[in-house]
């Protein structure tokens, strides 16, 4: 599975160089993409077939939807963090008066 992830990462990096590809290289690249997608689909089928022995079809559908929703939320949070749109924590300023008397010795505490 790790090698498939590496291959997908390489495919993402190759997207930038599509214009530089020859027609035969583009066909080979396309075949690799299709093979990778088919392998992923076969893994999904195997996974959900095994789940049918344990869960009902409705629960499997709910699991699939929860998984999609979770991934979507992760991507949205990632985008927000890297855009700087995430609200920053504001510094809480103490507005209460100190319970001690300010004098010259402790004047640094009295702001």
KOLKE-611403 format. One record per atom (N, C-alpha, C, CB): x negated, y negated, z; residue number from 1; atom name. Coordinates in Angstrom, 3 decimals, padded with zeros to 6 digits. Each point is the difference from the previous one (the first is absolute). Glycine has a CB too. Layout:
R         u         v         w  pos  site
R         X         Y         Z  NUM    CA
...
//
This chain:
R         u         v         w  pos  site
R  -000.828   001.193   000.000    1     N
R   000.828  -001.193   000.000    1    CA
R  -000.874  -001.259   000.000    1     C
R   001.817   001.262   001.216    1    CB
R  -002.943  -001.168  -000.522    2     N
R  -000.907  -001.148   000.060    2    CA
R  -000.533  -000.344  -001.388    2     C
R  -000.635   000.629   002.348    2    CB
R   000.349   000.407  -003.135    3     N
R  -000.506  -000.256  -001.344    3    CA
R   001.065  -000.642  -000.874    3     C
R  -001.556   001.935   000.234    3    CB
R   002.813  -001.576  -000.025    4     N
R   001.085  -000.615  -000.763    4    CA
R   000.115  -001.477   000.354    4     C
R   001.222   002.200  -000.086    4    CB
R  -001.397  -002.514   001.376    5     N
R   000.042  -001.403   000.411    5    CA
R  -001.159  -000.782  -000.614    5     C
R   001.120   000.671   002.146    5    CB
R  -002.290  -000.043  -002.190    6     N
R  -001.147  -000.660  -000.630    6    CA
R   000.267  -000.231  -001.480    6     C
R  -001.548   001.069   001.664    6    CB
R   002.180  -000.066  -002.301    7     N
R   000.313  -000.131  -001.424    7    CA
R   000.998  -001.129  -000.231    7     C
R  -000.439   002.451  -000.322    7    CB
R   001.435  -002.554   001.202    8     N
R   000.975  -001.079  -000.138    8    CA
R  -000.660  -001.354   000.209    8     C
R   001.810   001.538   000.784    8    CB
R  -002.737  -001.617   000.160    9     N
R  -000.729  -001.248   000.223    9    CA
R  -000.818  -000.360  -001.238    9     C
R  -000.101   000.478   002.477    9    CB
R  -000.533   000.515  -003.068   10     N
R  -000.763  -000.245  -001.226   10    CA
R   000.927  -000.470  -001.109   10     C
R  -001.684   001.739   000.670   10    CB
R   002.884  -001.160  -000.736   11     N
R   000.970  -000.417  -001.009   11    CA
R   000.391  -001.460   000.194   11     C
R   000.855   002.351  -000.141   11    CB
R  -000.726  -002.765   001.399   12     N
R   000.329  -001.398   000.269   12    CA
R  -001.127  -000.922  -000.454   12     C
R   001.410   000.716   001.947   12    CB
R  -002.643  -000.294  -001.698   13     N
R  -001.142  -000.815  -000.410   13    CA
R  -000.106  -000.066  -001.523   13     C
R  -001.192   000.627   002.119   13    CB
R   001.592   000.451  -002.792   14     N
R  -000.077   000.042  -001.460   14    CA
R   001.025  -000.907  -000.661   14     C
R  -000.835   002.324   000.174   14    CB
R   001.879  -002.682   000.519   15     N
R   001.040  -000.848  -000.586   15    CA
R  -000.559  -001.326  -000.509   15     C
R   001.653   001.061   001.532   15    CB
R  -002.653  -001.556  -000.842   16     N
R  -000.574  -001.290  -000.376   16    CA
R  -000.730   000.080  -001.341   16     C
R  -000.228  -000.566   002.428   16    CB
R  -000.198   001.764  -002.823   17     N
R  -000.798   000.162  -001.207   17    CA
R   000.794   000.627  -001.145   17     C
R  -002.010   000.217   001.445   17    CB
R   003.322  -000.308  -001.427   18     N
R   000.827   000.628  -001.028   18    CA
R  -000.333  -000.547  -001.380   18     C
R   001.814   000.334   001.685   18    CB
R  -002.021  -001.616  -001.785   19     N
R  -000.302  -000.596  -001.306   19    CA
R  -001.328   000.497  -000.567   19     C
R   001.299  -002.014   000.679   19    CB
R  -002.202   002.412   000.198   20     N
R  -001.311   000.454  -000.454   20    CA
R   000.004   001.473  -000.418   20     C
R  -001.031  -001.691   001.514   20    CB
R   002.117   002.429  -001.247   21     N
R   000.062   001.424  -000.322   21    CA
R   000.204   000.227  -001.491   21     C
R   000.916   000.443   002.277   21    CB
R  -001.510   000.644  -002.748   22     N
R   000.306   000.436  -001.360   22    CA
R   001.310   000.778   000.050   22     C
R  -002.474   000.096  -000.654   22    CB
R   003.027   000.219  -000.500   23     N
R   001.272   000.730  -000.039   23    CA
R  -000.139   001.399   000.609   23     C
R   000.647  -001.292  -002.057   23    CB
R  -001.752   001.967   001.796   24     N
R  -000.194   001.345   000.560   24    CA
R  -000.184  -000.056   001.511   24     C
R  -001.030   000.741  -002.161   24    CB
R   000.317  -001.751   002.653   25     N
R  -000.153  -000.167   001.452   25    CA
R   001.340  -000.314   000.645   25     C
R  -002.355  -000.802  -000.327   25    CB
R   003.164  -000.009  -000.331   26     N
R   001.320  -000.338   000.528   26    CA
R   000.886   001.240   000.072   26     C
R  -000.219  -002.319  -000.939   26    CB
R   000.157   003.177  -000.100   27     N
R   000.784   001.243   000.016   27    CA
R  -000.444   000.911   001.136   27     C
R   000.316  -000.174  -002.480   27    CB
R  -001.628   000.296   002.667   28     N
R  -000.528   000.836   001.082   28    CA
R   000.431  -000.545   001.357   28     C
R  -001.969   000.625  -001.434   28    CB
R   001.912  -001.932   001.566   29     N
R   000.415  -000.646   001.247   29    CA
R   001.489   000.247   000.258   29     C
R  -001.781  -001.767  -000.311   29    CB
R   002.576   001.652  -000.722   30     N
R   001.433   000.236   000.111   30    CA
R   000.288   001.443   000.400   30     C
R   000.409  -001.773  -001.719   30    CB
R  -001.127   002.715   001.151   31     N
R   000.176   001.414   000.344   31    CA
R  -000.350   000.250   001.469   31     C
R  -000.522   000.639  -002.380   31    CB
R  -000.546  -001.286   002.859   32     N
R  -000.369   000.146   001.416   32    CA
R   001.089  -000.562   000.902   32     C
R  -002.426  -000.144  -000.615   32    CB
R   002.987  -001.003   000.238   33     N
R   001.076  -000.597   000.794   33    CA
R   001.216   000.920   000.058   33     C
R  -000.817  -002.283  -000.637   33    CB
R   001.184   002.848  -000.500   34     N
R   001.155   000.895  -000.053   34    CA
R  -000.260   001.255   000.826   34     C
R   000.588  -000.878  -002.283   34    CB
R  -001.785   001.445   002.165   35     N
R  -000.350   001.193   000.768   35    CA
R   000.034  -000.282   001.496   35     C
R  -001.419   000.792  -001.902   35    CB
R   000.926  -001.954   002.292   36     N
R   000.006  -000.387   001.409   36    CA
R   001.424  -000.145   000.519   36     C
R  -002.192  -001.163  -000.319   36    CB
R   003.049   000.545  -000.479   37     N
R   001.397  -000.185   000.398   37    CA
R   000.720   001.340   000.104   37     C
R   000.006  -002.253  -001.103   37    CB
R  -000.253   003.157   000.161   38     N
R   000.620   001.327   000.049   38    CA
R  -000.460   000.781   001.231   38     C
R   000.130   000.009  -002.506   38    CB
R  -001.413  -000.114   002.839   39     N
R  -000.524   000.683   001.187   39    CA
R   000.661  -000.537   001.263   39     C
R  -002.189   000.373  -001.172   39    CB
R   002.381  -001.685   001.229   40     N
R   000.667  -000.589   001.163   40    CA
R   001.438   000.477   000.092   40     C
R  -001.483  -002.008  -000.159   40    CB
R   002.160   002.075  -000.974   41     N
R   001.385   000.465  -000.008   41    CA
R   000.095   001.461   000.420   41     C
R   000.521  -001.648  -001.805   41    CB
R  -001.482   002.464   001.395   42     N
R   000.003   001.401   000.407   42    CA
R  -000.213   000.130   001.502   42     C
R  -000.865   000.649  -002.257   42    CB
R  -000.007  -001.485   002.809   43     N
R  -000.204   000.007   001.451   43    CA
R   001.277  -000.415   000.731   43     C
R  -002.437  -000.524  -000.346   43    CB
R   003.111  -000.500  -000.178   44     N
R   001.261  -000.433   000.605   44    CA
R   001.029   001.120  -000.033   44     C
R  -000.483  -002.358  -000.688   44    CB
R   000.578   003.051  -000.437   45     N
R   000.966   001.087  -000.134   45    CA
R  -000.312   001.115   000.998   45     C
R   000.309  -000.562  -002.438   45    CB
R  -001.577   000.904   002.562   46     N
R  -000.414   001.041   000.947   46    CA
R   000.330  -000.418   001.437   46     C
R  -001.847   000.708  -001.577   46    CB
R   001.586  -001.967   001.891   47     N
R   000.257  -000.538   001.336   47    CA
R   001.489   000.046   000.330   47     C
R  -002.008  -001.488  -000.223   47    CB
R   002.845   001.004  -000.698   48     N
R   001.430  -000.047   000.267   48    CA
R   000.637   001.383  -000.048   48     C
R   000.045  -002.297  -000.945   48    CB
R  -000.613   003.215   000.183   49     N
R   000.488   001.378   000.007   49    CA
R  -000.267   000.632   001.361   49     C
R  -000.403   000.197  -002.487   49    CB
R  -000.762  -000.455   003.049   50     N
R  -000.319   000.518   001.332   50    CA
R   000.890  -000.644   001.057   50     C
R  -002.372   000.399  -000.723   50    CB
R   002.702  -001.672   000.541   51     N
R   000.867  -000.682   000.967   51    CA
R   001.419   000.557  -000.005   51     C
R  -001.382  -002.048  -000.288   51    CB
R   001.839   002.541  -000.870   52     N
R   001.365   000.530  -000.084   52    CA
R   000.218   001.175   000.938   52     C
R   000.091  -000.752  -002.359   52    CB
R  -001.169   001.459   002.690   53     N
R   000.117   001.119   000.934   53    CA
R   000.250  -000.483   001.421   53     C
R  -001.508   001.341  -001.463   53    CB
R   001.182  -002.590   001.728   54     N
R   000.085  -000.533   001.360   54    CA
R   001.113  -001.032   000.148   54     C
R  -002.437   000.413   000.250   54    CB
R   002.622  -001.259  -001.253   55     N
R   000.962  -001.100   000.082   55    CA
R   001.100   000.148  -001.047   55     C
R  -001.813  -001.494   000.871   55    CB
R   002.937   000.853  -000.584   56     N
R   001.088  -000.025  -000.982   56    CA
R  -000.354  -000.981  -001.119   56     C
R   001.708   000.584   001.794   56    CB
R  -000.988  -000.478  -002.907   57     N
R  -000.260  -000.875  -001.146   57    CA
R   000.221  -001.467   000.366   57     C
R   000.679   001.856  -001.550   57    CB
R   000.355  -002.128   002.351   58     N
R   000.267  -001.382   000.415   58    CA
R  -001.163  -000.565   000.812   58     C
R   002.460   000.494   000.009   58    CB
R  -002.987   000.317   000.895   59     N
R  -001.111  -000.473   000.828   59    CA
R  -001.260  -000.216  -000.835   59     C
R   000.976   001.211   001.965   59    CB
R  -001.169  -000.380  -002.965   60     N
R  -001.157  -000.188  -000.881   60    CA
R   000.142  -001.302  -000.775   60     C
R  -000.292   002.494  -000.200   60    CB
R   001.505  -002.783  -000.291   61     N
R   000.231  -001.271  -000.701   61    CA
R  -000.237  -001.188   000.924   61     C
R   001.666   001.137  -001.485   61    CB
R  -001.218  -001.015   002.742   62     N
R  -000.237  -001.075   000.968   62    CA
R  -001.494  -000.169   000.261   62     C
R   002.234   000.457   001.059   62    CB
R  -002.947   000.660  -000.983   63     N
R  -001.445  -000.050   000.202   63    CA
R  -000.690  -000.688  -001.173   63     C
R   000.127   002.099   001.362   63    CB
R   000.297  -001.764  -002.580   64     N
R  -000.583  -000.623  -001.190   64    CA
R   000.248  -001.505  -000.004   64     C
R   000.328   002.138  -001.272   64    CB
R   000.885  -002.548   001.623   65     N
R   000.330  -001.426   000.031   65    CA
R  -000.786  -000.715   001.100   65     C
R   002.299   000.518  -000.887   65    CB
R  -002.431   000.134   002.050   66     N
R  -000.777  -000.597   001.090   66    CA
R  -001.461  -000.164  -000.415   66     C
R   001.562   001.030   001.692   66    CB
R  -002.097  -000.042  -002.396   67     N
R  -001.379  -000.072  -000.470   67    CA
R  -000.182  -001.149  -000.985   67     C
R  -000.230   002.471   000.336   67    CB
R   001.158  -002.605  -001.286   68     N
R  -000.068  -001.101  -000.974   68    CA
R   000.093  -001.353   000.698   68     C
R   001.035   001.483  -001.742   68    CB
R  -000.100  -001.572   002.682   69     N
R   000.200  -001.255   000.723   69    CA
R  -001.245  -000.363   000.812   69     C
R   002.472   000.466   000.112   69    CB
R  -003.063   000.537   000.537   70     N
R  -001.193  -000.228   000.804   70    CA
R  -001.156  -000.497  -000.869   70     C
R   000.754   001.782   001.604   70    CB
R  -000.955  -001.146  -002.752   71     N
R  -001.077  -000.418  -000.902   71    CA
R   000.225  -001.417  -000.505   71     C
R  -000.336   002.381  -000.677   71    CB
R   001.587  -002.689   000.340   72     N
R   000.331  -001.347  -000.483   72    CA
R  -000.308  -001.035   001.081   72     C
R   001.803   000.951  -001.500   72    CB
R  -001.433  -000.622   002.742   73     N
R  -000.237  -000.929   001.106   73    CA
R  -001.502  -000.195   000.235   73     C
R   002.182   000.709   001.052   73    CB
R  -002.944   000.368  -001.122   74     N
R  -001.448  -000.118   000.168   74    CA
R  -000.611  -000.913  -001.055   74     C
R  -000.044   002.290   000.992   74    CB
R   000.484  -002.125  -002.224   75     N
R  -000.526  -000.824  -001.090   75    CA
R   000.365  -001.462   000.214   75     C
R   000.169   001.951  -001.571   75    CB
R   001.067  -002.212   001.982   76     N
R   000.423  -001.381   000.247   76    CA
R  -000.812  -000.629   001.117   76     C
R   002.300   000.577  -000.773   76    CB
R  -002.514   000.175   001.869   77     N
R  -000.782  -000.536   001.114   77    CA
R  -001.447  -000.251  -000.421   77     C
R   001.491   001.213   001.618   77    CB
R  -002.037  -000.320  -002.408   78     N
R  -001.366  -000.181  -000.488   78    CA
R  -000.112  -001.267  -000.837   78     C
R  -000.330   002.484   000.016   78    CB
R   001.296  -002.680  -000.899   79     N
R  -000.012  -001.198  -000.842   79    CA
R   000.123  -001.263   000.840   79     C
R   001.011   001.321  -001.868   79    CB
R  -000.139  -001.302   002.869   80     N
R   000.175  -001.177   000.856   80    CA
R  -001.279  -000.323   000.751   80     C
R   002.424   000.544   000.240   80    CB
R  -003.092   000.472   000.271   81     N
R  -001.228  -000.237   000.755   81    CA
R  -001.095  -000.597  -000.873   81     C
R   000.606   001.891   001.497   81    CB
R  -000.670  -001.447  -002.719   82     N
R  -001.080  -000.469  -000.861   82    CA
R   000.338  -001.281  -000.744   82     C
R  -000.695   002.345  -000.241   82    CB
R   001.915  -002.767   000.285   83     N
R   000.374  -001.291  -000.584   83    CA
R  -000.107  -001.108   001.029   83     C
R   001.529   001.162  -001.595   83    CB
R  -001.589  -000.815   002.845   84     N
R  -000.030  -000.999   001.051   84    CA
R   001.379  -000.475   000.390   84     C
R  -002.206  -000.687  -000.815   84    CB
R   003.239   001.386   000.375   85     N
R   001.358  -000.404   000.334   85    CA
R   000.434   000.514   001.367   85     C
R   000.524  -000.023  -002.426   85    CB
R  -001.326   000.872   002.975   86     N
R   000.341   000.548   001.304   86    CA
R  -000.086  -001.116   001.035   86     C
R  -000.851   002.303  -000.660   86    CB
R   001.877  -002.448   001.467   87     N
R  -000.049  -001.075   000.998   87    CA
R  -001.144   000.226   000.982   87     C
R   002.481  -000.321  -000.223   87    CB
R  -003.224  -000.699   000.406   88     N
R  -001.122   000.067   000.937   88    CA
R   000.517  -000.149   001.422   88     C
R  -001.572  -000.945  -001.737   88    CB
R   000.869   001.589   002.641   89     N
R   000.372  -000.143   001.402   89    CA
R  -000.419  -001.390   000.458   89     C
R  -000.242   002.501   000.426   89    CB
R   001.168  -003.189   000.172   90     N
R  -000.317  -001.344   000.464   90    CA
R  -000.572   000.074   001.406   90     C
R   001.823  -000.983  -001.440   90    CB
R  -002.718   000.092   001.710   91     N
R  -000.611  -000.044   001.315   91    CA
R   001.004  -000.581   000.985   91     C
R  -002.313  -000.249  -001.002   91    CB
R   002.499   000.953   002.102   92     N
R   000.934  -000.461   001.024   92    CA
R  -000.732  -000.987   000.897   92     C
R   001.310   002.185  -000.066   92    CB
R  -000.741  -003.351   000.174   93     N
R  -000.595  -001.042   000.820   93    CA
R   000.731  -000.020   001.332   93     C
R  -000.663  -001.373  -002.037   93    CB
R  -000.109   001.371   003.102   94     N
R   000.587  -000.024   001.332   94    CA
R   000.459  -001.426   000.301   94     C
R  -001.478   001.929   000.774   94    CB
R   002.784  -002.104  -000.629   95     N
R   000.544  -001.331   000.264   95    CA
R   000.259  -000.234   001.476   95     C
R   001.020   000.033  -002.252   95    CB
R  -001.229   001.003   003.040   96     N
R   000.222  -000.160   001.440   96    CA
R  -001.155  -000.782   000.616   96     C
R   001.308   002.162   000.078   96    CB
R  -000.986  -002.923   000.950   97     N
R  -001.041  -000.724   000.716   97    CA
R  -000.739   000.981   000.897   97     C
R   001.335  -002.159  -000.068   97    CB
R  -002.620   001.936   000.256   98     N
R  -000.754   000.914   000.857   98    CA
R   000.499  -000.060   001.439   98     C
R  -001.995  -000.270  -001.491   98    CB
R   001.876   001.379   002.190   99     N
R   000.453   000.067   001.387   99    CA
R  -001.054  -000.534   000.972   99     C
R   001.411   001.968  -000.611   99    CB
R  -002.520  -002.444   000.124  100     N
R  -001.048  -000.551   000.842  100    CA
R  -000.163  -001.480  -000.311  100     C
R  -001.169   002.237   000.107  100    CB
R   000.556  -002.919   000.830  101     N
R  -000.260  -001.423  -000.193  101    CA
R  -001.277  -000.177  -000.797  101     C
R   001.178  -000.558   002.151  101    CB
R  -001.127  -000.355  -003.095  102     N
R  -001.183  -000.283  -000.807  102    CA
R  -000.900  -000.973   000.755  102     C
R   001.297   000.395  -002.143  102    CB
R  -002.564  -000.082   002.204  103     N
R  -000.982  -000.925   000.546  103    CA
R  -001.233   000.040  -000.896  103     C
R   000.873   000.319   002.379  103    CB
R  -001.845  -001.089  -002.036  104     N
R  -001.167  -000.114  -000.861  104    CA
R  -000.728   001.327  -000.176  104     C
R  -000.218  -002.354   000.733  104    CB
R   000.168   003.171   000.279  105     N
R  -000.733   001.261  -000.075  105    CA
R   000.652   000.966  -000.990  105     C
R  -000.736  -000.322   002.374  105    CB
R   002.067   000.263  -002.467  106     N
R   000.724   000.919  -000.878  106    CA
R   000.702  -000.734  -001.135  106     C
R   000.314   001.534   001.937  106    CB
R  -000.885  -002.626  -002.363  107     N
R   000.644  -000.802  -001.038  107    CA
R   000.060   000.737  -001.346  107     C
R  -000.801  -002.061   001.179  107    CB
R  -000.102   003.010  -001.393  108     N
R   000.037   000.745  -001.255  108    CA
R   001.247   000.880  -000.097  108     C
R  -002.502  -000.021  -000.041  108    CB
R   003.129   000.319   001.180  109     N
R   001.227   000.798  -000.011  109    CA
R   001.229  -000.853  -000.287  109     C
R  -001.058   001.569   001.618  109    CB
R   000.943  -002.857  -001.437  110     N
R   001.139  -000.898  -000.170  110    CA
R  -000.071  -000.646  -001.373  110     C
R   000.102  -000.434   002.485  110    CB
R   000.589   000.984  -003.412  111     N
R  -000.026  -000.555  -001.354  111    CA
R   001.264  -000.754  -000.292  111     C
R  -001.462   001.848  -000.740  111    CB
//
